[in-house]
Every structure is written in C-alpha cells, then in structure tokens.
Amino acid sequence: MAQSIHFIRHGEVHNPEKILYGLQPGWRLSDRGIQMAKTIADWSTSLNLGAIHSSPLQRAQETVAPIITKHNLSLTTDSNLIEARNIFEGEKFELGSGVLRHPKAWRHLWNPWRPSWGEPYEELIRRMLKALFLARDAAGGKDAICVSHQLPIWILRSAIEGRRLLHDPRKRECTLASVTSFELDSEGMITSVSYSEPAKYLLPKKS
C-alpha cells in the first residue's frame, strides 16, 4: 500500500526583532502562527494517519498540538526533525542590516557548498531521511505527519529531487505552515514529491 509522509513547517514565530533563533529554546508561535497551526490541523482531518512526529523545539510542538487533538494518536518527538545548527544563532539576520554586514562574520562564509556557517548538508540529509523512514515505519502503512523547519525540509526535498544544495534562501519553496509531501510506493521507497500551502491566506504580506 502506498503512503504519504507529510513534512509540515511550523507556523509563524513571535519574533519582532528578526533574530535568527535557530536551536534556541523558548521561541513561541505568534497569534498568527497559532491560527496557522489550527488551519493545518483542519487540513489534516482528511488524512488517514498512522503516526505524528515532531521536532522537539517549542514552535514545532505548538504547531503539532492542534493536529494531535484531531487524531486519536500520540505524539512522537524526534530529534532528527530539529532545526539545522547555525553559528549566527541569536543574531539579527536581516539582509543589509544584520550580522552579515560585519567583517567578523565573513570568515564563516568561505564555503557555501558545505555550508561553512552551519550543519553540513550531508548530515542534514541523513537525519531527515532517517526521520522520514522512522515515520513511515511507525505509521504501519498509513500516512504520517512530521513537523519540522524550513531548511531541513528544503534540503531533504532538494536532495530527493536532484536539485543542487547551494541555493538562495529567499527562493525556498517552503513557506510557514506549508506541506511538503513525499509519496512512497508499496515497498516504502520515495517516488515523488508534492507541495501545498493550506495556510496561504494567513501568510504575511510581502513588503
């Protein structure tokens, strides 16, 4: 029987100072992020789920909470789904006004293919594939949901679709509360990828 493993990016975080929060604890959803989580939960009601997994970070746990209430399933917290490591955590990271304009940061940017400023892409791909197959096995032939973060989801999708890993972060197709779905065949192997935005109407307007 075919399965779908749906990777959901968490909802909007309360972050008025535009800090790169990364792996830092305590970053909660904004009011709009809470509404995004509820919208994703409503979207999920049509799924025949066998497993729900989530990153341990607060913003992911808050996103998955209303999904759990819609299904008679327990939550599995999987550290493989966590955000990627980044040495610029805790810094203001807006283009033109943040940490990148300071020469002291430039020494970390020498190898964008790795990348030199954070978790190597190869490690990221390995743990996200592990998360996908753990969810597949836990679902017992049904579909599964994994709540994670933008960069891990995008790099996993890029690797599976054969896209180059070096990329412009502004061009990632992985908006807040979006769904990247990996379709698996009867042998449990990935056959295709699809993408949707159930909470698109809640996305912040681009300036």
C-alpha positions in Angstrom: 0.0 0.0 0.0 1.3 3.5 -0.9 1.9 6.0 1.8 2.4 9.8 2.0 4.8 11.3 4.6 3.8 15.0 5.0 6.5 17.3 6.3 5.0 20.5 7.8 6.9 23.6 8.5 5.9 25.2 11.8 3.8 28.4 11.9 4.9 31.9 12.3 7.1 32.7 15.4 6.7 35.8 17.6 10.0 37.5 16.6 9.6 41.3 16.1 13.4 41.8 16.3 14.1 39.4 13.4 16.5 37.3 15.4 17.9 34.1 13.9 16.6 31.8 16.7 17.8 28.5 15.3 18.1 25.9 18.1 17.5 28.4 20.9 14.6 27.3 23.3 11.6 29.4 24.2 10.6 30.8 20.8 6.8 30.5 20.7 4.2 30.9 17.9 2.8 34.3 17.2 -1.0 34.8 17.3 -1.0 34.3 13.5 1.2 31.2 13.9 -1.4 29.7 16.3 -4.0 30.3 13.7 -1.8 28.7 11.1 -1.5 25.6 13.3 -5.2 25.4 13.6 -5.6 25.7 9.8 -3.1 22.9 9.3 -4.9 20.8 11.8 -8.2 21.3 9.9 -6.4 20.3 6.7 -5.1 17.1 8.3 -8.6 15.8 9.2 -8.9 14.2 5.7 -5.7 12.1 6.2 -5.6 8.5 7.3 -2.7 9.0 9.7 -0.8 6.3 11.5 1.9 8.4 13.1 2.6 12.1 14.0 6.2 13.1 14.7 7.6 16.5 15.6 10.8 18.4 16.2 11.4 19.0 19.9 11.6 22.8 19.6 8.7 24.8 21.1 7.5 26.3 17.8 7.1 22.9 16.3 5.5 21.4 19.3 2.9 24.2 19.4 2.3 23.7 15.7 1.6 20.0 16.1 -0.6 20.3 19.2 -3.9 21.0 17.4 -3.1 18.2 14.9 -2.8 15.8 17.8 -6.3 16.8 19.1 -7.8 16.0 15.7 -6.5 12.4 15.6 -6.5 9.6 18.1 -2.7 9.3 18.1 0.1 10.1 20.5 2.9 12.4 19.5 6.4 11.1 18.9 9.1 13.8 19.4 12.0 13.0 17.0 15.3 15.0 17.4 16.1 14.2 13.7 13.5 16.8 12.8 15.2 19.6 14.6 16.4 22.9 13.0 19.8 23.0 11.5 22.8 24.2 13.5 24.0 27.8 12.6 26.7 29.8 14.2 24.7 33.0 13.7 22.0 32.0 16.2 20.9 34.8 18.4 22.0 37.5 15.9 19.8 39.9 14.0 19.8 38.5 10.5 18.1 40.9 8.1 19.9 41.4 4.8 21.6 44.8 4.8 21.1 45.5 8.5 22.1 42.4 10.3 25.1 40.2 11.2 26.3 39.7 7.6 27.4 43.3 7.2 30.1 42.9 9.8 33.5 41.7 8.6 33.9 39.4 11.7 31.2 37.2 10.2 32.7 36.8 6.8 35.3 34.2 7.9 32.4 31.8 8.4 31.1 32.2 4.9 34.0 30.7 2.9 32.3 27.5 1.7 28.6 27.9 0.8 28.5 24.3 -0.6 29.1 22.7 2.9 27.9 25.2 4.3 30.7 26.5 6.4 28.4 28.5 8.8 26.3 25.6 9.9 25.3 21.9 9.9 26.8 20.2 6.8 24.1 19.4 4.2 25.1 15.8 4.1 24.4 15.4 7.8 21.1 17.2 7.4 20.0 14.9 4.6 20.9 11.8 6.6 19.0 12.7 9.6 15.9 13.9 7.7 15.9 10.7 5.7 16.1 8.8 8.9 13.1 10.9 10.3 11.1 10.1 7.1 11.7 6.4 7.3 11.0 6.3 11.0 7.7 7.9 10.4 7.0 5.6 7.5 7.6 2.5 9.7 5.7 3.9 12.7 2.6 4.6 10.5 2.0 1.0 9.7 1.1 1.5 6.1 -0.9 4.7 6.8 0.2 8.3 6.2 2.3 10.2 8.6 3.0 13.8 9.6 6.4 15.2 10.5 6.6 18.8 11.8 10.0 20.4 11.2 11.7 23.5 10.0 12.3 25.3 6.7 16.0 24.5 5.9 15.8 20.8 6.8 12.7 20.3 4.8 14.0 22.2 1.8 17.4 20.4 1.8 15.6 17.0 2.0 13.4 17.8 -0.9 16.3 19.2 -2.9 18.3 16.1 -2.4 15.4 13.8 -3.4 14.6 15.9 -6.5 18.3 16.1 -7.5 18.4 19.9 -7.0 21.7 21.5 -6.1 22.1 22.2 -2.4 23.7 25.6 -2.8 20.8 28.0 -3.0 19.3 31.4 -2.3 17.3 31.1 1.0 14.8 33.6 -0.3 13.8 31.2 -3.1 13.0 28.2 -0.9 9.5 26.8 -1.7 8.7 26.1 2.0 6.6 28.9 3.5 5.3 29.0 7.0 2.8 26.1 7.8 3.4 24.7 4.3 3.2 20.9 3.5 5.9 19.1 1.5 4.6 15.6 0.8 6.8 12.6 0.0 4.9 9.8 -1.8 6.1 6.2 -1.2 5.3 3.1 -3.1 4.2 -0.3 -1.8 7.8 -1.1 -1.0 8.2 2.0 1.1 10.5 3.9 -1.4 10.1 7.6 -2.3 8.5 8.0 -5.8 7.5 11.7 -5.9 7.3 15.0 -4.0 4.4 17.5 -3.9 3.9 20.8 -2.2 0.9 22.8 -0.9 0.1 25.8 1.3 -3.1 25.2 3.3 -2.5 28.3 5.3 -1.5 30.6 2.4 -4.3 33.1 3.3 -2.5 33.7 6.6 1.0 34.4 5.2 2.4 37.9 5.9 2.1 40.3 3.0 5.5 40.8 1.3 6.7 44.4 1.5 
